[in-house]
Amino acid sequence: MDSSFDPKDFRQALGMFATGVTIVTTRAPDGSPVGITANSFNSVSLDPPLVLWSLARNAKSLPAFTGAQHWNVHILANDQRALSGRFARAGTDKFAGLALDEGSDGTPLLRGCSARFECRTLFQYDGGDHVIFVGQVTGYERSEHPPLLYVTGDYALAVRMAGAIATEAGTDPANEVALAQQAAGHPYSEDMLGYLLGRSHYQFMAGFRSVLARQDLSDTEFYVLSLLAIRAPLGAADIAQHMAYTGCDAGAEMLAGLCARGLLEAEAAARYRLTADGRAAILQVLAAARQTEAHLAEHLGPIETAALRNLLKRLVAASDPGLPLLWPAP
């Protein structure tokens, strides 16, 4: 390396280039499976179909790959982070407990990936402190699982860039005003997180509001019944603590009203739980909410849906004022 380069800073600079995460597998001369996590994978040619990846010269698995005629590349899906970590560690049985397929050449194939490629070695090149492997793809499979990415030293998800909301209604003068305000640095714009989160919340709720109306449930009552469908029984103070982020009044009067309607029942020490009617009502609403979610996910696609869930979870964690846990930790 150039002596003027700081190794750590140089690595961070290279880390600005987002890559996929792959696991490359083969078989050692004794027939045992070998695999390693790599993010150096790249396409070379479509005709003929060629790909490449590189492996550090100090890797213990290097002799297995340099001596192999066939290897498989697996592009990991977003839910395979643990698998990436397993194959990045040395000294463990990386394949223990894994359900495997067998490639046409006998090399192991992992399941559940975004894509996987069976390859035949064509060339091996000197790549400084790495060896570069070029292979011809002899077979491949792909799925709709969103791929796992790696950027700036951590895992990430892919998402397509969104267009401007203000221009979607054509040449409406109001849109022209909105664009002019944004160009002038107006404090309220379509890029404000509060606006985007609020609008998306209410548009999502609109997808099943008719079911709420049929059940004669307000938004606050819906939130309370949803809460008690997950955690029950809860006292009034516990319910209020869970509901603190909504700004809704889930006080004694509202809880008494739900009891009077036969949707809740109060146990000793004024701890509330759903009645059979209450559970039936909330399950109908939640079923409609899941249908709304499925409809939106169909429009977004699996990659954007996974990215949206991930970003919202990060936002919830970053803005959490210390609310009690709703679901047990995984």
ROTIBA-55031 format. One record per residue (C-alpha): residue in one letter; chain; x, y, z. Coordinates in pm, whole numbers, plus 50000, padded with zeros to 5 digits. Each point is the difference from the previous one (the first is absolute). Layout:
N
SITE rest kette     u     v     w
SITE    A     A     X     Y     Z
...
% end
This chain:
330
SITE rest kette     u     v     w
SITE    M     A 50000 50000 50000
SITE    D     A 50110 50358 49933
SITE    S     A 50181 50110 50316
SITE    S     A 49796 50322 50001
SITE    F     A 49676 49806 50041
SITE    D     A 49857 49942 50345
SITE    P     A 49885 49634 49984
SITE    K     A 49694 50050 50220
SITE    D     A 49885 50312 49814
SITE    F     A 50064 49833 49662
SITE    R     A 49783 49706 50104
SITE    Q     A 49724 50240 50106
SITE    A     A 50023 50180 49667
SITE    L     A 49962 49669 49815
SITE    G     A 49708 49921 50230
SITE    M     A 49801 50284 49843
SITE    F     A 49945 49771 49701
SITE    A     A 49696 49787 50081
SITE    T     A 50026 49632 49915
SITE    G     A 49792 49692 50033
SITE    V     A 50095 49726 50245
SITE    T     A 50079 49655 49868
SITE    I     A 50104 49661 50130
SITE    V     A 50223 49796 49769
SITE    T     A 50005 49623 50047
SITE    T     A 50197 49709 49862
SITE    R     A 50128 49660 50113
SITE    A     A 50347 49927 50134
SITE    P     A 50202 49712 49850
SITE    D     A 49873 49774 50280
SITE    G     A 49638 50080 49903
SITE    S     A 49919 50218 50300
SITE    P     A 49799 50318 49930
SITE    V     A 50183 50333 50010
SITE    G     A 49844 50345 50007
SITE    I     A 50094 50362 50062
SITE    T     A 49824 50336 50009
SITE    A     A 50115 50244 49731
SITE    N     A 49886 50338 49869
SITE    S     A 50249 50011 49712
SITE    F     A 49762 49830 49755
SITE    N     A 49940 50167 49664
SITE    S     A 49874 49924 49654
SITE    V     A 50252 49993 49714
SITE    S     A 49815 49901 49684
SITE    L     A 49653 49898 49881
SITE    D     A 50121 49809 49693
SITE    P     A 50162 49782 50110
SITE    P     A 49854 50028 50352
SITE    L     A 50300 50077 50221
SITE    V     A 50028 50115 50363
SITE    L     A 50288 50067 50236
SITE    W     A 50078 50023 50369
SITE    S     A 50318 50020 50208
SITE    L     A 50136 49831 50310
SITE    A     A 50277 50114 50235
SITE    R     A 50327 49812 49967
SITE    N     A 50007 49937 50376
SITE    A     A 49655 49835 50001
SITE    K     A 50008 49643 50131
SITE    S     A 49755 49898 49728
SITE    L     A 50222 50129 49714
SITE    P     A 50152 49657 49913
SITE    A     A 49651 49849 49967
SITE    F     A 49892 50268 49751
SITE    T     A 50324 50014 49802
SITE    G     A 49980 49622 49958
SITE    A     A 49629 49991 49913
SITE    Q     A 49857 49987 49651
SITE    H     A 49652 50102 50113
SITE    W     A 49856 50243 50256
SITE    N     A 49665 50162 50072
SITE    V     A 49921 50364 50077
SITE    H     A 49695 50081 50215
SITE    I     A 49865 50355 50011
SITE    L     A 49858 50021 50352
SITE    A     A 49648 50119 50074
SITE    N     A 49931 50274 50254
SITE    D     A 49897 49745 50265
SITE    Q     A 50330 49807 49974
SITE    R     A 50225 50231 50203
SITE    A     A 50061 49724 50254
SITE    L     A 50112 49769 49719
SITE    S     A 50243 50266 49878
SITE    G     A 50149 50024 50347
SITE    R     A 50025 49623 50035
SITE    F     A 50198 49959 49677
SITE    A     A 50223 50298 50082
SITE    R     A 50126 49833 50319
SITE    A     A 50279 49745 50012
SITE    G     A 50022 49691 50216
SITE    T     A 49634 49895 49990
SITE    D     A 49801 49743 49806
SITE    K     A 49836 50249 49767
SITE    F     A 49766 49746 49842
SITE    A     A 49874 49842 50323
SITE    G     A 49620 49974 49999
SITE    L     A 49956 50165 49660
SITE    A     A 49766 49852 49742
SITE    L     A 50203 49979 49678
SITE    D     A 49940 49931 49635
SITE    E     A 50265 49842 49783
SITE    G     A 50121 50163 49683
SITE    S     A 50037 49811 49676
SITE    D     A 50372 49967 50077
SITE    G     A 49943 49883 50359
SITE    T     A 50087 50330 50169
SITE    P     A 49767 50116 50282
SITE    L     A 49724 50252 49928
SITE    L     A 49843 50209 50278
SITE    R     A 49625 50066 50009
SITE    G     A 49791 50315 50042
SITE    C     A 50235 50233 49809
SITE    S     A 49912 50285 49765
SITE    A     A 50198 49825 49727
SITE    R     A 50256 49726 49963
SITE    F     A 50246 49914 49723
SITE    E     A 50176 49674 49921
SITE    C     A 50340 50074 49847
SITE    R     A 50295 49825 49835
SITE    T     A 50346 50147 50057
SITE    L     A 50150 50160 49687
SITE    F     A 50285 50214 50135
SITE    Q     A 50181 50091 50321
SITE    Y     A 50187 50330 50013
SITE    D     A 50245 50167 50235
SITE    G     A 49814 50280 50179
SITE    G     A 50262 50131 50245
SITE    D     A 49904 49865 50341
SITE    H     A 49706 49816 49838
SITE    V     A 49950 49735 49734
SITE    I     A 49738 50087 49736
SITE    F     A 49780 49716 49878
SITE    V     A 49819 50026 49666
SITE    G     A 49737 49738 49928
SITE    Q     A 49752 49912 49729
SITE    V     A 49642 49972 50122
SITE    T     A 49860 49656 49917
SITE    G     A 49665 50050 50176
SITE    Y     A 49816 50253 50213
SITE    E     A 49679 50063 50194
SITE    R     A 49846 50321 50135
SITE    S     A 49715 50083 50238
SITE    E     A 49802 50305 50109
SITE    H     A 50176 50016 50339
SITE    P     A 50145 50351 50052
SITE    P     A 50381 49988 49994
SITE    L     A 50225 50077 50293
SITE    L     A 50242 50291 49943
SITE    Y     A 50318 50113 50170
SITE    V     A 50106 50366 50012
SITE    T     A 50208 50221 50234
SITE    G     A 50088 49700 50214
SITE    D     A 49650 49874 50070
SITE    Y     A 49711 49810 49844
SITE    A     A 49736 50189 49804
SITE    L     A 49694 49956 49779
SITE    A     A 49938 50116 49645
SITE    V     A 49716 50238 49914
SITE    R     A 49905 50189 49684
SITE    M     A 50002 50379 50012
SITE    A     A 49657 50163 50041
SITE    G     A 49868 50268 49768
SITE    A     A 49859 50333 50113
SITE    I     A 49652 49983 50153
SITE    A     A 49916 50358 49906
SITE    T     A 50029 49942 49624
SITE    E     A 49784 49689 49977
SITE    A     A 49679 50199 49938
SITE    G     A 50134 50159 49681
SITE    T     A 49991 50378 49954
SITE    D     A 49770 50085 50291
SITE    P     A 50091 50359 50106
SITE    A     A 50015 49884 50362
SITE    N     A 50280 49763 49902
SITE    E     A 50186 50281 49831
SITE    V     A 49975 50202 50322
SITE    A     A 50127 49702 50201
SITE    L     A 50299 49959 49770
SITE    A     A 50078 50370 50018
SITE    Q     A 49983 49988 50382
SITE    Q     A 50239 49706 50009
SITE    A     A 50242 50175 49764
SITE    A     A 49995 50303 50232
SITE    G     A 50074 49786 50306
SITE    H     A 49647 50019 50142
SITE    P     A 49993 49843 50350
SITE    Y     A 49710 49769 49912
SITE    S     A 50058 49769 49704
SITE    E     A 49921 49651 49877
SITE    D     A 50341 49884 50125
SITE    M     A 49915 50063 50366
SITE    L     A 49994 49672 50188
SITE    G     A 49700 50115 50203
SITE    Y     A 49796 50064 49687
SITE    L     A 50103 49674 49833
SITE    L     A 49938 49789 50310
SITE    G     A 49669 50169 50079
SITE    R     A 49866 49981 49646
SITE    S     A 50105 49637 49955
SITE    H     A 49842 49908 50337
SITE    Y     A 49663 50150 49914
SITE    Q     A 50002 49866 49645
SITE    F     A 50074 49656 50140
SITE    M     A 49718 50032 50256
SITE    A     A 49764 50104 49720
SITE    G     A 50042 49654 49850
SITE    F     A 49805 49836 50283
SITE    R     A 49810 50290 50156
SITE    S     A 49671 49863 49866
SITE    V     A 50053 49687 50211
SITE    L     A 50068 50217 50305
SITE    A     A 49674 50181 49931
SITE    R     A 49804 49674 49976
SITE    Q     A 50143 49896 50337
SITE    D     A 49917 50349 50135
SITE    L     A 50359 50045 50119
SITE    S     A 50186 50329 50027
SITE    D     A 50371 50013 49929
SITE    T     A 50075 50006 50373
SITE    E     A 49776 49700 50065
SITE    F     A 50170 49816 49714
SITE    Y     A 50342 50069 50154
SITE    V     A 49886 49877 50343
SITE    L     A 49842 49680 49868
SITE    S     A 50313 49936 49788
SITE    L     A 50218 50045 50306
SITE    L     A 49794 49760 50209
SITE    A     A 50005 49746 49716
SITE    I     A 50378 49987 50050
SITE    R     A 50042 50054 50376
SITE    A     A 49732 49928 50257
SITE    P     A 49886 50046 50263
SITE    L     A 50119 50358 50051
SITE    G     A 49899 50260 50255
SITE    A     A 49883 50346 49902
SITE    A     A 50339 50153 50083
SITE    D     A 50179 49741 49787
SITE    I     A 49766 50065 49708
SITE    A     A 50058 50373 50029
SITE    Q     A 50377 49946 50005
SITE    H     A 49988 49786 49686
SITE    M     A 49777 50257 49830
SITE    A     A 50207 50304 50098
SITE    Y     A 50150 50047 49652
SITE    T     A 49659 50029 49829
SITE    G     A 49877 50315 50175
SITE    C     A 49662 49828 50042
SITE    D     A 49806 49991 50326
SITE    A     A 49961 49638 50104
SITE    G     A 49871 50087 50344
SITE    A     A 49754 49839 50239
SITE    E     A 49694 50136 49820
SITE    M     A 50096 49845 49668
SITE    L     A 50091 49665 50163
SITE    A     A 49666 49997 50184
SITE    G     A 49824 50063 49670
SITE    L     A 50172 49704 49835
SITE    C     A 49900 49784 50297
SITE    A     A 49639 50118 49972
SITE    R     A 49999 49900 49633
SITE    G     A 50123 49651 50089
SITE    L     A 50339 50040 49830
SITE    L     A 50209 50006 50319
SITE    E     A 49969 49848 50342
SITE    A     A 50166 50114 50320
SITE    E     A 50165 49749 50230
SITE    A     A 50107 50049 50360
SITE    A     A 50210 50311 50061
SITE    A     A 49839 50157 49692
SITE    R     A 50208 49810 49747
SITE    Y     A 49842 49985 49656
SITE    R     A 49986 49731 49735
SITE    L     A 49801 49938 49681
SITE    T     A 49670 49817 50011
SITE    A     A 49915 49751 49726
SITE    D     A 49807 50276 49820
SITE    G     A 50291 50240 50042
SITE    R     A 50244 49748 49855
SITE    A     A 49770 49929 49704
SITE    A     A 49964 50372 49931
SITE    I     A 50371 50078 50006
SITE    L     A 50089 49694 49793
SITE    Q     A 49766 50121 49726
SITE    V     A 50163 50342 49999
SITE    L     A 50351 49857 50007
SITE    A     A 49916 49766 49713
SITE    A     A 49891 50302 49797
SITE    A     A 50320 50182 50100
SITE    R     A 50206 49704 49880
SITE    Q     A 49815 50008 49668
SITE    T     A 50086 50370 49968
SITE    E     A 50362 49918 50081
SITE    A     A 50007 49721 49741
SITE    H     A 49856 50235 49736
SITE    L     A 50267 50262 50072
SITE    A     A 50276 49738 50007
SITE    E     A 49888 49882 49656
SITE    H     A 50045 50353 49865
SITE    L     A 50333 50055 50176
SITE    G     A 50145 49658 49925
SITE    P     A 50196 49776 50238
SITE    I     A 50320 50209 49996
SITE    E     A 49834 50331 50091
SITE    T     A 49769 49831 50252
SITE    A     A 50296 49846 50185
SITE    A     A 50189 50331 49989
SITE    L     A 49698 50193 50130
SITE    R     A 49954 49762 50295
SITE    N     A 50368 50030 50083
SITE    L     A 50003 50381 49985
SITE    L     A 49685 50030 50208
SITE    K     A 50145 49770 50266
SITE    R     A 50314 50216 50008
SITE    L     A 49786 50313 50026
SITE    V     A 49796 49851 50286
SITE    A     A 50321 49908 50183
SITE    A     A 50155 50345 49941
SITE    S     A 49692 50192 50119
SITE    D     A 49884 49766 50281
SITE    P     A 49941 50207 50315
SITE    G     A 50027 49688 50215
SITE    L     A 49666 49829 49941
SITE    P     A 49948 49655 50152
SITE    L     A 50075 49703 49777
SITE    L     A 49703 49878 49803
SITE    W     A 50150 49684 49858
SITE    P     A 50261 49789 50180
SITE    A     A 50355 50045 49876
SITE    P     A 50102 49740 49738
% end
